[in-house]
Amino acid sequence: MTYAVQLIGGRWKLLIMAGLDKRPLRYGELKRNLSQISERMLTLQLRELEADGILTRTVFAEVPPRVEYELTAIGKELVPICLELSNWGTKHRALAANQPAESPVQEDCPVGALPEAMTA
């Protein structure tokens, strides 16, 4: 689990992958879809995802140059996981919104109680 979280962790990587789910996108299209991300951060995240084999960057020999980003086969396997995390987040947000402001959301499984296989 640690390895997977290191690969896809962070605020933007899952959103980038979800955006590339249907088809390859150009940098500008990704930037428009993620309006809150800075250009520097988008570039950094794309480079990391490419280096980790999650997506590919294709440069077309055109004038002006055209660059497209597309999920690799292993990256496409992550899309259902991204969607499940999104569903979970939607449910959690709704539950948290119904909690009184004074009481934090209770954890069902404190870190110390995680199964040994999950803490390795």
Residue pairs with C-beta under 8 A, 6 or more apart in sequence:
1 118
7 13
7 52
7 54
8 14
8 17
8 54
8 78
10 45
12 34
12 37
12 41
12 42
12 45
13 45
13 48
13 49
13 54
14 82
14 85
15 34
16 30
16 34
16 42
16 45
16 46
16 49
16 55
17 49
17 54
17 55
17 71
17 75
17 78
17 79
17 82
18 79
18 82
18 83
18 86
19 25
19 30
19 33
19 34
20 30
20 55
20 69
20 70
20 71
20 75
21 71
21 76
21 79
21 82
23 70
24 58
24 68
24 69
24 70
25 33
25 68
25 69
25 70
26 66
26 67
26 68
26 69
27 42
27 46
27 67
27 69
30 42
30 46
30 69
31 37
31 39
31 42
34 42
37 45
46 55
46 57
46 69
49 55
49 75
50 56
50 57
50 69
53 72
53 74
53 75
54 71
54 72
54 74
54 75
54 78
55 69
55 70
55 71
55 72
55 75
56 69
56 70
56 71
56 72
57 67
57 68
57 69
58 67
58 68
58 69
58 70
59 65
59 66
59 67
60 66
60 67
60 68
71 78
71 79
92 105
95 105
96 105
99 105
111 119
